[in-house]
Amino acid sequence: MKKNELTNFKAKKTADLKISVLTKKRELTLFYSKVASSGEKNLKKSQNIKRDIAQILTIIRQKELEEVKT
């Protein structure tokens, strides 16, 4: 994920972020099915998708902690 995309995710609400996590997870399952059917050759793509999911989940957690503080 590029820095611009990361800053865009930080500006979104938590509900939108949760939706984007679900779409990334769906993308990951589709990727695994493509790998199983030998349709995908870029195996490093799964690492990138997992990293994106982790970054989005981190942003969600940070927002939750900020809400608790205030």
C-alpha positions as CSV (number, residue, x, y, z in Angstrom):
1,M,0.0,0.0,0.0
2,K,1.4,3.4,-0.9
3,K,1.6,6.3,1.4
4,N,-1.2,8.2,-0.3
5,E,-3.5,5.2,0.1
6,L,-2.5,4.9,3.8
7,T,-3.3,8.6,4.4
8,N,-6.7,8.1,2.6
9,F,-7.5,5.2,4.9
10,K,-6.6,7.3,8.0
11,A,-9.2,9.9,6.9
12,K,-12.0,7.3,6.6
13,K,-14.5,6.3,9.2
14,T,-14.1,2.9,11.0
15,A,-17.2,1.5,9.3
16,D,-15.7,2.2,5.8
17,L,-12.4,0.7,7.0
18,K,-14.1,-2.5,8.1
19,I,-15.7,-2.8,4.7
20,S,-12.4,-2.4,3.0
21,V,-10.9,-5.1,5.3
22,L,-13.7,-7.5,4.2
23,T,-13.0,-6.7,0.5
24,K,-9.3,-7.3,1.0
25,K,-10.0,-10.7,2.7
26,R,-12.3,-11.6,-0.2
27,E,-9.5,-10.6,-2.6
28,L,-7.1,-12.9,-0.6
29,T,-9.5,-15.9,-0.9
30,L,-9.9,-15.3,-4.6
31,F,-6.1,-15.2,-4.9
32,Y,-5.7,-18.5,-3.1
33,S,-8.2,-20.1,-5.5
34,K,-6.3,-18.8,-8.5
35,V,-3.0,-20.2,-7.1
36,A,-4.7,-23.5,-6.5
37,S,-5.9,-23.6,-10.1
38,S,-2.4,-22.5,-11.3
39,G,-3.8,-19.3,-12.7
40,E,-1.7,-16.9,-10.7
41,K,2.1,-16.7,-11.0
42,N,2.8,-13.8,-8.7
43,L,2.9,-15.5,-5.3
44,K,4.2,-12.5,-3.5
45,K,0.9,-10.8,-4.0
46,S,-0.6,-12.7,-1.0
47,Q,2.0,-11.1,1.3
48,N,1.1,-7.6,0.0
49,I,-2.6,-8.3,0.6
50,K,-2.0,-9.6,4.1
51,R,0.1,-6.5,4.9
52,D,-2.6,-4.2,3.6
53,I,-5.1,-6.0,5.9
54,A,-2.8,-5.6,8.9
55,Q,-2.3,-1.9,8.2
56,I,-6.0,-1.2,7.9
57,L,-6.7,-3.2,11.1
58,T,-4.0,-1.1,12.9
59,I,-5.7,2.1,11.8
60,I,-9.0,0.8,13.0
61,R,-7.5,0.0,16.4
62,Q,-5.8,3.4,16.7
63,K,-9.2,5.1,16.0
64,E,-10.9,3.0,18.7
65,L,-8.2,3.9,21.2
66,E,-8.6,7.6,20.3
67,E,-12.3,7.3,20.9
68,V,-11.7,5.8,24.3
69,K,-9.3,8.6,25.4
70,T,-11.8,11.3,24.6
